[in-house]
Amino acid sequence: MTVYLDFEKPIAALEARIQELEETAGETEIDAASEIRKLRVKADKLLADTYAKLSPWQKTQVARHPERPHFKHFVATLFDDFLPLAGDRAFADDKAILGGFARLGDRRVVLIGHEKGDDTESRLRHNFGMGKPEGYRKAIRLMELADRFGLPVISLVDTSGAFPGVQAEERGQAEAIARSTEKCLQLGVPLVSCIVGEGGSGGAVALAAADRVLMFEHAVYSVISPEGCASILWRTNDRAADAAQAMKVTAADLKSLGIIDAIVPEPMGGAHRDHAEACANLGKALSQSLGELEKLDRAEVTRQRHAKFLAMGQF
């Protein structure tokens, strides 16, 4: 059953009417097929018009859609021979950040990403994609393995932020995030990252300080959530939409500011409507980026990465 967002209610009404006609076709004298075609054209046009002018806050809602593809969907569709590696060799295995060896087409890669889960049980198991210190230390371990074996790294970012709990802070959350970001910048092998849903704060940057930062069309990437920003500025999260507008969280805004390098198109109506097409688009973008970077030697990869991030914010 499709989950509709608040701004999709007119689309939901049309699609519900189409489903009703399809289920009752043949039971009445009405030309159901003709009516269904007309309604389908109208619904498709309304969907296209709606998604062509989404506000930053509406894009935030799409990025958080419960049916949006997550790390496990990309692994199952895009990658072959995925061999997960667990644990940080210091404390525990964090299920919010997953990773291991894999193949993208003919390329052997190290794959790392956030997993949010897609039902209550899995969301709790994966801590809603909020990484703990052991998760970022696991990511560091995987990046070190990639560097040692000369394998490119792909990271898929989808988190509202790193886990803010007291125990995580006691185990060195801030240091783990900083060390992971540092490791991204030190790598001598190509690193390509994609914001596939939410890219929240340091918890996202720790896996996204990459040579190429890609971003899905309706993903969001920001230093704080719109609700958090509104709570600070206006003492209420009721103005989250205003905060999202001011923060420039969308792919188009971030591309114009030079924060990301490319936008990955989504199926009409968002990646949650067609996982296969979303995965195919991501696969093409990843392969193109890796193809460009694999021509560079280790010194040039690191030099260009440093120059890229040092140039941000300059006017």
Secondary structure as a PSIPRED ss2 file (coil, helix, strand):
# PSIPRED VFORMAT (PSIPRED V4.0)

   1 M C   1.000  0.000  0.000
   2 T C   1.000  0.000  0.000
   3 V C   1.000  0.000  0.000
   4 Y C   1.000  0.000  0.000
   5 L C   1.000  0.000  0.000
   6 D H   0.000  1.000  0.000
   7 F H   0.000  1.000  0.000
   8 E H   0.000  1.000  0.000
   9 K H   0.000  1.000  0.000
  10 P H   0.000  1.000  0.000
  11 I H   0.000  1.000  0.000
  12 A H   0.000  1.000  0.000
  13 A H   0.000  1.000  0.000
  14 L H   0.000  1.000  0.000
  15 E H   0.000  1.000  0.000
  16 A H   0.000  1.000  0.000
  17 R H   0.000  1.000  0.000
  18 I H   0.000  1.000  0.000
  19 Q H   0.000  1.000  0.000
  20 E H   0.000  1.000  0.000
  21 L H   0.000  1.000  0.000
  22 E H   0.000  1.000  0.000
  23 E H   0.000  1.000  0.000
  24 T H   0.000  1.000  0.000
  25 A C   1.000  0.000  0.000
  26 G C   1.000  0.000  0.000
  27 E C   1.000  0.000  0.000
  28 T C   1.000  0.000  0.000
  29 E C   1.000  0.000  0.000
  30 I C   1.000  0.000  0.000
  31 D C   1.000  0.000  0.000
  32 A H   0.000  1.000  0.000
  33 A H   0.000  1.000  0.000
  34 S H   0.000  1.000  0.000
  35 E H   0.000  1.000  0.000
  36 I H   0.000  1.000  0.000
  37 R H   0.000  1.000  0.000
  38 K H   0.000  1.000  0.000
  39 L H   0.000  1.000  0.000
  40 R H   0.000  1.000  0.000
  41 V H   0.000  1.000  0.000
  42 K H   0.000  1.000  0.000
  43 A H   0.000  1.000  0.000
  44 D H   0.000  1.000  0.000
  45 K H   0.000  1.000  0.000
  46 L H   0.000  1.000  0.000
  47 L H   0.000  1.000  0.000
  48 A H   0.000  1.000  0.000
  49 D H   0.000  1.000  0.000
  50 T H   0.000  1.000  0.000
  51 Y H   0.000  1.000  0.000
  52 A H   0.000  1.000  0.000
  53 K C   1.000  0.000  0.000
  54 L C   1.000  0.000  0.000
  55 S C   1.000  0.000  0.000
  56 P H   0.000  1.000  0.000
  57 W H   0.000  1.000  0.000
  58 Q H   0.000  1.000  0.000
  59 K H   0.000  1.000  0.000
  60 T H   0.000  1.000  0.000
  61 Q H   0.000  1.000  0.000
  62 V H   0.000  1.000  0.000
  63 A H   0.000  1.000  0.000
  64 R C   1.000  0.000  0.000
  65 H C   1.000  0.000  0.000
  66 P C   1.000  0.000  0.000
  67 E C   1.000  0.000  0.000
  68 R C   1.000  0.000  0.000
  69 P C   1.000  0.000  0.000
  70 H C   1.000  0.000  0.000
  71 F H   0.000  1.000  0.000
  72 K H   0.000  1.000  0.000
  73 H H   0.000  1.000  0.000
  74 F H   0.000  1.000  0.000
  75 V H   0.000  1.000  0.000
  76 A H   0.000  1.000  0.000
  77 T H   0.000  1.000  0.000
  78 L H   0.000  1.000  0.000
  79 F C   1.000  0.000  0.000
  80 D E   0.000  0.000  1.000
  81 D E   0.000  0.000  1.000
  82 F E   0.000  0.000  1.000
  83 L E   0.000  0.000  1.000
  84 P E   0.000  0.000  1.000
  85 L C   1.000  0.000  0.000
  86 A C   1.000  0.000  0.000
  87 G C   1.000  0.000  0.000
  88 D C   1.000  0.000  0.000
  89 R C   1.000  0.000  0.000
  90 A C   1.000  0.000  0.000
  91 F C   1.000  0.000  0.000
  92 A C   1.000  0.000  0.000
  93 D C   1.000  0.000  0.000
  94 D C   1.000  0.000  0.000
  95 K C   1.000  0.000  0.000
  96 A C   1.000  0.000  0.000
  97 I E   0.000  0.000  1.000
  98 L E   0.000  0.000  1.000
  99 G E   0.000  0.000  1.000
 100 G E   0.000  0.000  1.000
 101 F E   0.000  0.000  1.000
 102 A E   0.000  0.000  1.000
 103 R E   0.000  0.000  1.000
 104 L E   0.000  0.000  1.000
 105 G C   1.000  0.000  0.000
 106 D C   1.000  0.000  0.000
 107 R E   0.000  0.000  1.000
 108 R E   0.000  0.000  1.000
 109 V E   0.000  0.000  1.000
 110 V E   0.000  0.000  1.000
 111 L E   0.000  0.000  1.000
 112 I E   0.000  0.000  1.000
 113 G E   0.000  0.000  1.000
 114 H E   0.000  0.000  1.000
 115 E C   1.000  0.000  0.000
 116 K C   1.000  0.000  0.000
 117 G C   1.000  0.000  0.000
 118 D C   1.000  0.000  0.000
 119 D C   1.000  0.000  0.000
 120 T H   0.000  1.000  0.000
 121 E H   0.000  1.000  0.000
 122 S H   0.000  1.000  0.000
 123 R H   0.000  1.000  0.000
 124 L H   0.000  1.000  0.000
 125 R H   0.000  1.000  0.000
 126 H C   1.000  0.000  0.000
 127 N H   0.000  1.000  0.000
 128 F H   0.000  1.000  0.000
 129 G H   0.000  1.000  0.000
 130 M C   1.000  0.000  0.000
 131 G C   1.000  0.000  0.000
 132 K C   1.000  0.000  0.000
 133 P H   0.000  1.000  0.000
 134 E H   0.000  1.000  0.000
 135 G H   0.000  1.000  0.000
 136 Y H   0.000  1.000  0.000
 137 R H   0.000  1.000  0.000
 138 K H   0.000  1.000  0.000
 139 A H   0.000  1.000  0.000
 140 I H   0.000  1.000  0.000
 141 R H   0.000  1.000  0.000
 142 L H   0.000  1.000  0.000
 143 M H   0.000  1.000  0.000
 144 E H   0.000  1.000  0.000
 145 L H   0.000  1.000  0.000
 146 A H   0.000  1.000  0.000
 147 D H   0.000  1.000  0.000
 148 R H   0.000  1.000  0.000
 149 F H   0.000  1.000  0.000
 150 G C   1.000  0.000  0.000
 151 L C   1.000  0.000  0.000
 152 P C   1.000  0.000  0.000
 153 V E   0.000  0.000  1.000
 154 I E   0.000  0.000  1.000
 155 S E   0.000  0.000  1.000
 156 L E   0.000  0.000  1.000
 157 V E   0.000  0.000  1.000
 158 D E   0.000  0.000  1.000
 159 T E   0.000  0.000  1.000
 160 S C   1.000  0.000  0.000
 161 G C   1.000  0.000  0.000
 162 A C   1.000  0.000  0.000
 163 F C   1.000  0.000  0.000
 164 P C   1.000  0.000  0.000
 165 G C   1.000  0.000  0.000
 166 V H   0.000  1.000  0.000
 167 Q H   0.000  1.000  0.000
 168 A H   0.000  1.000  0.000
 169 E H   0.000  1.000  0.000
 170 E H   0.000  1.000  0.000
 171 R C   1.000  0.000  0.000
 172 G C   1.000  0.000  0.000
 173 Q H   0.000  1.000  0.000
 174 A H   0.000  1.000  0.000
 175 E H   0.000  1.000  0.000
 176 A H   0.000  1.000  0.000
 177 I H   0.000  1.000  0.000
 178 A H   0.000  1.000  0.000
 179 R H   0.000  1.000  0.000
 180 S H   0.000  1.000  0.000
 181 T H   0.000  1.000  0.000
 182 E H   0.000  1.000  0.000
 183 K H   0.000  1.000  0.000
 184 C H   0.000  1.000  0.000
 185 L H   0.000  1.000  0.000
 186 Q H   0.000  1.000  0.000
 187 L C   1.000  0.000  0.000
 188 G C   1.000  0.000  0.000
 189 V C   1.000  0.000  0.000
 190 P C   1.000  0.000  0.000
 191 L E   0.000  0.000  1.000
 192 V E   0.000  0.000  1.000
 193 S E   0.000  0.000  1.000
 194 C E   0.000  0.000  1.000
 195 I E   0.000  0.000  1.000
 196 V E   0.000  0.000  1.000
 197 G E   0.000  0.000  1.000
 198 E E   0.000  0.000  1.000
 199 G E   0.000  0.000  1.000
 200 G E   0.000  0.000  1.000
 201 S H   0.000  1.000  0.000
 202 G H   0.000  1.000  0.000
 203 G H   0.000  1.000  0.000
 204 A H   0.000  1.000  0.000
 205 V H   0.000  1.000  0.000
 206 A H   0.000  1.000  0.000
 207 L H   0.000  1.000  0.000
 208 A H   0.000  1.000  0.000
 209 A C   1.000  0.000  0.000
 210 A C   1.000  0.000  0.000
 211 D C   1.000  0.000  0.000
 212 R E   0.000  0.000  1.000
 213 V E   0.000  0.000  1.000
 214 L E   0.000  0.000  1.000
 215 M E   0.000  0.000  1.000
 216 F E   0.000  0.000  1.000
 217 E C   1.000  0.000  0.000
 218 H C   1.000  0.000  0.000
 219 A C   1.000  0.000  0.000
 220 V E   0.000  0.000  1.000
 221 Y E   0.000  0.000  1.000
 222 S E   0.000  0.000  1.000
 223 V C   1.000  0.000  0.000
 224 I C   1.000  0.000  0.000
 225 S C   1.000  0.000  0.000
 226 P H   0.000  1.000  0.000
 227 E H   0.000  1.000  0.000
 228 G H   0.000  1.000  0.000
 229 C H   0.000  1.000  0.000
 230 A H   0.000  1.000  0.000
 231 S H   0.000  1.000  0.000
 232 I H   0.000  1.000  0.000
 233 L H   0.000  1.000  0.000
 234 W H   0.000  1.000  0.000
 235 R C   1.000  0.000  0.000
 236 T C   1.000  0.000  0.000
 237 N H   0.000  1.000  0.000
 238 D H   0.000  1.000  0.000
 239 R H   0.000  1.000  0.000
 240 A H   0.000  1.000  0.000
 241 A H   0.000  1.000  0.000
 242 D H   0.000  1.000  0.000
 243 A H   0.000  1.000  0.000
 244 A H   0.000  1.000  0.000
 245 Q H   0.000  1.000  0.000
 246 A H   0.000  1.000  0.000
 247 M H   0.000  1.000  0.000
 248 K C   1.000  0.000  0.000
 249 V C   1.000  0.000  0.000
 250 T E   0.000  0.000  1.000
 251 A H   0.000  1.000  0.000
 252 A H   0.000  1.000  0.000
 253 D H   0.000  1.000  0.000
 254 L H   0.000  1.000  0.000
 255 K H   0.000  1.000  0.000
 256 S H   0.000  1.000  0.000
 257 L H   0.000  1.000  0.000
 258 G C   1.000  0.000  0.000
 259 I C   1.000  0.000  0.000
 260 I C   1.000  0.000  0.000
 261 D C   1.000  0.000  0.000
 262 A E   0.000  0.000  1.000
 263 I E   0.000  0.000  1.000
 264 V E   0.000  0.000  1.000
 265 P C   1.000  0.000  0.000
 266 E C   1.000  0.000  0.000
 267 P C   1.000  0.000  0.000
 268 M C   1.000  0.000  0.000
 269 G C   1.000  0.000  0.000
 270 G C   1.000  0.000  0.000
 271 A H   0.000  1.000  0.000
 272 H H   0.000  1.000  0.000
 273 R H   0.000  1.000  0.000
 274 D C   1.000  0.000  0.000
 275 H H   0.000  1.000  0.000
 276 A H   0.000  1.000  0.000
 277 E H   0.000  1.000  0.000
 278 A H   0.000  1.000  0.000
 279 C H   0.000  1.000  0.000
 280 A H   0.000  1.000  0.000
 281 N H   0.000  1.000  0.000
 282 L H   0.000  1.000  0.000
 283 G H   0.000  1.000  0.000
 284 K H   0.000  1.000  0.000
 285 A H   0.000  1.000  0.000
 286 L H   0.000  1.000  0.000
 287 S H   0.000  1.000  0.000
 288 Q H   0.000  1.000  0.000
 289 S H   0.000  1.000  0.000
 290 L H   0.000  1.000  0.000
 291 G H   0.000  1.000  0.000
 292 E H   0.000  1.000  0.000
 293 L H   0.000  1.000  0.000
 294 E C   1.000  0.000  0.000
 295 K C   1.000  0.000  0.000
 296 L C   1.000  0.000  0.000
 297 D C   1.000  0.000  0.000
 298 R H   0.000  1.000  0.000
 299 A H   0.000  1.000  0.000
 300 E H   0.000  1.000  0.000
 301 V H   0.000  1.000  0.000
 302 T H   0.000  1.000  0.000
 303 R H   0.000  1.000  0.000
 304 Q H   0.000  1.000  0.000
 305 R H   0.000  1.000  0.000
 306 H H   0.000  1.000  0.000
 307 A H   0.000  1.000  0.000
 308 K H   0.000  1.000  0.000
 309 F H   0.000  1.000  0.000
 310 L H   0.000  1.000  0.000
 311 A C   1.000  0.000  0.000
 312 M C   1.000  0.000  0.000
 313 G C   1.000  0.000  0.000
 314 Q C   1.000  0.000  0.000
 315 F C   1.000  0.000  0.000
